Amino acid sequence: MVSGLKLFDLNGKTALITGSSQGIGYALAKGLADAGSDIILNGRNTEKLKHSAEAINTKQNIFQLCFDVTNYEQTKRSIDKFEKDIKPIDILINNAGMQFRTPLEDFPPEMFEQLLKTNISSVFNVSQVVAKYMIKRGEGKIINIASVQTALARPGIAPYTATKGAVGNITKGMATDWAKYGIQCNAIAPGYFDTPLNAALVSDSDFTAWLKKRTPAGRWGEVHELVGASIFLSSAASNFVNGHTLYVDGGITASL
């Protein structure tokens, strides 16, 4: 029986992190590499992927897979080729996502559809393709990046809130279907973090003042503070954790 810190060791594992050329995805990629995992960076921009891969200072292997997670056939083709020609994918982190802010009564229908494709269809696309290989091997870890909006709402982002609620529920569905195959499917729900996705809010002094009062920790989160949760859910330490959403939010969902 493995015990202690060895439970968190990711040496010999390979992790695919979608949307990992910047922000949370990049931070998680770097964190998992530091824990011993080889990393597959994903995005749609080859130059950004190359720059991000070069910036990760690690002895682990850093691969780059440039494909659009909202396109099922492109996703399948890229992952099938990697599994066939390079090595198995042991860990999947579905991080790719987008945000669009405007009052619900004015929300453009085309942006609603884009949010659905980017934030939830992508989770289905990548997870189904990767899970078929994990099922054959009888093991695997899938982590979906949810949000504080999985549980809460705020003005101007109702469609985003809907997609992140769906991420929480598809995580439960994945666990229900795939736990019997030795796959653990869980989610991490970040609170308010200083990322490119939140740049407009970070630069808004009124919003930042409100957030500091609303959050028990009294500050914005820093992306490196999500790494511990990702290592836990990627490692043997979480082998009997399934269908869970872990909030990393400075206490915002715990208080009124």
C-alpha positions as a printed NumPy array, in Angstrom:
array([[  0.   ,   0.   ,   0.   ],
       [  1.364,   3.387,  -1.018],
       [  1.274,   5.944,   1.789],
       [  2.317,   9.432,   2.757],
       [  3.662,  11.844,   0.194],
       [  4.128,   9.005,  -2.316],
       [  0.354,   9.048,  -2.788],
       [  0.774,  12.401,  -4.555],
       [  3.662,  11.318,  -6.808],
       [  2.875,  11.747, -10.517],
       [  6.113,  10.355, -11.907],
       [  5.448,   8.177, -14.942],
       [  2.066,   9.799, -15.627],
       [  1.041,  11.914, -18.605],
       [ -1.501,  14.72 , -18.291],
       [ -3.445,  16.495, -21.024],
       [ -4.613,  19.967, -19.99 ],
       [ -6.91 ,  21.734, -22.441],
       [ -6.626,  25.482, -22.881],
       [ -3.211,  25.442, -21.251],
       [ -1.203,  28.075, -23.095],
       [ -2.078,  30.67 , -20.418],
       [ -3.951,  31.338, -17.184],
       [ -5.21 ,  28.508, -15.002],
       [ -4.414,  25.825, -17.561],
       [ -0.786,  26.877, -17.8  ],
       [ -0.436,  27.072, -14.008],
       [ -1.854,  23.55 , -13.637],
       [  0.432,  22.226, -16.373],
       [  3.471,  23.66 , -14.618],
       [  2.294,  22.36 , -11.251],
       [  1.715,  18.82 , -12.487],
       [  5.098,  18.845, -14.219],
       [  6.709,  19.813, -10.92 ],
       [  4.928,  16.813,  -9.34 ],
       [  6.51 ,  14.479, -11.919],
       [  3.986,  14.233, -14.726],
       [  4.733,  14.607, -18.409],
       [  2.503,  17.31 , -19.864],
       [  0.467,  17.74 , -23.037],
       [ -0.307,  21.398, -23.622],
       [ -3.377,  22.135, -25.74 ],
       [ -4.707,  25.196, -27.501],
       [ -5.575,  26.544, -30.941],
       [ -2.559,  28.816, -31.411],
       [  0.67 ,  26.996, -32.257],
       [  2.888,  29.985, -31.423],
       [  1.34 ,  30.451, -27.983],
       [  1.7  ,  26.731, -27.292],
       [  5.356,  26.786, -28.329],
       [  6.076,  29.796, -26.115],
       [  4.293,  28.211, -23.136],
       [  6.109,  24.894, -23.598],
       [  9.461,  26.667, -23.636],
       [  8.557,  28.646, -20.515],
       [  7.923,  25.544, -18.385],
       [ 11.304,  24.833, -16.822],
       [ 11.151,  21.111, -16.064],
       [ 12.913,  17.836, -16.71 ],
       [  9.571,  16.288, -17.669],
       [  8.481,  15.879, -21.282],
       [  6.289,  18.726, -22.58 ],
       [  4.196,  17.861, -25.631],
       [  2.012,  20.2  , -27.682],
       [ -1.329,  19.24 , -29.243],
       [ -2.908,  22.008, -31.282],
       [ -6.607,  21.273, -31.796],
       [ -9.992,  22.904, -31.235],
       [-11.764,  21.199, -28.323],
       [-15.163,  22.295, -29.685],
       [-14.586,  20.203, -32.823],
       [-15.198,  16.524, -32.06 ],
       [-13.506,  15.085, -35.144],
       [-10.433,  17.273, -34.714],
       [-10.269,  16.328, -31.044],
       [-10.56 ,  12.61 , -31.77 ],
       [ -7.987,  12.695, -34.547],
       [ -5.394,  14.468, -32.388],
       [ -5.871,  12.293, -29.3  ],
       [ -6.017,   9.042, -31.273],
       [ -2.721,   9.897, -32.952],
       [ -1.053,  10.765, -29.632],
       [ -2.243,   7.547, -27.97 ],
       [ -1.119,   5.479, -30.957],
       [  2.235,   7.116, -31.708],
       [  3.491,   8.519, -28.411],
       [  2.06 ,   7.279, -25.095],
       [ -1.094,   6.819, -22.977],
       [ -2.912,   9.77 , -21.425],
       [ -3.351,   9.05 , -17.701],
       [ -4.791,  12.408, -16.581],
       [ -7.166,  14.768, -18.348],
       [ -7.913,  18.282, -17.113],
       [-10.741,  19.95 , -19.031],
       [ -9.798,  23.587, -18.538],
       [-10.661,  25.276, -21.858],
       [-13.371,  27.887, -21.395],
       [-14.616,  31.368, -22.223],
       [-16.625,  34.176, -20.704],
       [-18.961,  36.833, -22.12 ],
       [-20.611,  39.439, -19.936],
       [-23.833,  41.308, -20.703],
       [-27.345,  41.49 , -19.206],
       [-29.387,  38.385, -20.002],
       [-32.108,  40.351, -21.84 ],
       [-29.45 ,  41.628, -24.268],
       [-27.363,  38.463, -24.523],
       [-26.545,  37.656, -28.188],
       [-27.866,  34.183, -29.131],
       [-24.702,  33.424, -31.08 ],
       [-22.594,  34.059, -27.962],
       [-24.847,  31.791, -25.937],
       [-24.188,  29.011, -28.463],
       [-20.457,  29.728, -28.36 ],
       [-20.435,  29.501, -24.564],
       [-22.202,  26.14 , -24.719],
       [-19.686,  24.792, -27.245],
       [-16.612,  26.088, -25.474],
       [-17.536,  25.443, -21.843],
       [-19.548,  22.219, -21.968],
       [-19.44 ,  20.542, -25.41 ],
       [-15.643,  20.59 , -25.187],
       [-15.785,  18.677, -21.894],
       [-17.904,  15.982, -23.544],
       [-15.712,  15.863, -26.655],
       [-12.333,  15.466, -24.978],
       [-13.544,  13.31 , -22.091],
       [-15.318,  10.763, -24.264],
       [-12.311,  10.296, -26.543],
       [ -9.808,  10.019, -23.681],
       [-12.099,   7.884, -21.504],
       [-12.337,   5.136, -24.125],
       [ -8.604,   4.566, -23.737],
       [ -8.757,   4.844, -19.942],
       [-11.582,   2.284, -19.864],
       [ -9.429,  -0.22 , -21.771],
       [ -6.597,   0.295, -19.298],
       [ -8.85 ,   0.2  , -16.237],
       [ -7.629,   3.459, -14.737],
       [ -7.519,   7.211, -15.256],
       [ -8.184,  10.637, -13.788],
       [-10.493,  13.265, -15.282],
       [-10.732,  16.728, -13.738],
       [-13.188,  19.301, -15.029],
       [-12.645,  22.966, -14.253],
       [-15.956,  24.236, -12.926],
       [-16.421,  27.602, -11.191],
       [-17.846,  29.343,  -8.171],
       [-20.703,  29.927, -10.651],
       [-21.405,  26.193, -10.504],
       [-23.152,  27.053,  -7.234],
       [-23.78 ,  30.805,  -7.407],
       [-24.866,  33.48 ,  -9.882],
       [-24.159,  37.154, -10.356],
       [-25.543,  39.737, -12.812],
       [-24.551,  39.666, -16.466],
       [-23.269,  36.091, -16.77 ],
       [-26.373,  33.882, -16.678],
       [-25.323,  31.725, -19.697],
       [-21.838,  31.248, -18.229],
       [-23.462,  30.212, -14.961],
       [-25.586,  27.7  , -16.873],
       [-22.526,  26.151, -18.517],
       [-20.618,  25.834, -15.256],
       [-23.638,  24.291, -13.561],
       [-23.611,  21.784, -16.404],
       [-19.913,  21.083, -15.82 ],
       [-20.706,  20.183, -12.211],
       [-23.469,  17.829, -13.269],
       [-21.631,  16.165, -16.144],
       [-18.852,  15.48 , -13.643],
       [-21.35 ,  13.536, -11.539],
       [-22.564,  11.746, -14.665],
       [-19.03 ,  10.791, -15.69 ],
       [-18.352,   9.383, -12.236],
       [-21.609,   7.441, -12.307],
       [-20.806,   5.86 , -15.69 ],
       [-17.044,   5.429, -15.453],
       [-16.122,   4.79 , -11.798],
       [-16.65 ,   1.058, -12.365],
       [-13.794,   1.176, -14.89 ],
       [-11.316,   2.548, -12.365],
       [-11.633,   6.157, -13.533],
       [-12.028,   8.987, -11.032],
       [-13.953,  11.992, -12.398],
       [-14.029,  15.145, -10.292],
       [-14.138,  18.912, -10.668],
       [-12.271,  21.905,  -9.297],
       [-14.368,  25.05 ,  -8.859],
       [-12.176,  28.144,  -8.641],
       [-13.475,  31.29 ,  -7.022],
       [-12.292,  34.656,  -8.315],
       [ -8.746,  34.367,  -9.633],
       [ -6.52 ,  36.92 , -11.318],
       [ -6.5  ,  35.45 , -14.849],
       [ -6.812,  36.746, -18.427],
       [-10.462,  35.601, -18.369],
       [-11.093,  37.972, -15.436],
       [ -8.946,  40.852, -16.679],
       [-11.924,  43.224, -16.962],
       [-12.93 ,  42.528, -13.367],
       [ -9.403,  42.72 , -11.989],
       [ -9.021,  46.198, -13.505],
       [-12.351,  47.336, -12.03 ],
       [-11.547,  48.89 ,  -8.654],
       [-15.184,  48.855,  -7.54 ],
       [-15.513,  45.147,  -8.293],
       [-12.244,  44.347,  -6.539],
       [-13.397,  46.257,  -3.461],
       [-16.684,  44.327,  -3.48 ],
       [-14.861,  41.006,  -3.932],
       [-12.527,  41.626,  -1.016],
       [-15.494,  42.321,   1.245],
       [-17.481,  39.353,  -0.088],
       [-14.684,  36.774,   0.143],
       [-13.69 ,  35.653,   3.661],
       [-10.042,  35.448,   2.562],
       [-10.333,  39.107,   1.524],
       [ -8.483,  38.923,  -1.798],
       [ -8.269,  37.597,  -5.335],
       [ -6.975,  34.054,  -5.709],
       [ -3.608,  33.386,  -7.345],
       [ -3.498,  30.637,  -9.972],
       [ -0.729,  28.676,  -8.225],
       [ -3.195,  28.111,  -5.366],
       [ -5.126,  25.704,  -7.61 ],
       [ -2.149,  23.396,  -8.091],
       [ -2.527,  21.45 ,  -4.836],
       [ -6.114,  20.513,  -5.621],
       [ -5.132,  19.405,  -9.122],
       [ -2.288,  17.219,  -7.843],
       [ -4.595,  15.62 ,  -5.269],
       [ -7.276,  14.798,  -7.839],
       [ -4.657,  13.594, -10.358],
       [ -2.916,  11.241,  -7.96 ],
       [ -3.48 ,   8.004,  -6.073],
       [ -4.409,  10.114,  -3.031],
       [ -7.904,  10.549,  -4.552],
       [ -8.557,   6.973,  -5.686],
       [-11.894,   6.76 ,  -3.831],
       [-12.996,  10.317,  -4.608],
       [-15.512,  10.401,  -7.442],
       [-18.127,  12.882,  -8.675],
       [-16.943,  15.575,  -6.269],
       [-16.644,  19.315,  -6.927],
       [-13.848,  20.85 ,  -4.87 ],
       [-14.322,  24.587,  -4.331],
       [-11.092,  26.572,  -4.133],
       [-12.628,  29.972,  -3.532],
       [-11.303,  31.639,  -0.376],
       [-14.562,  30.731,   1.376],
       [-16.956,  32.671,  -0.872],
       [-19.429,  29.788,  -1.186],
       [-19.345,  29.217,   2.575],
       [-20.603,  32.628,   3.638],
       [-23.398,  35.13 ,   3.085]])
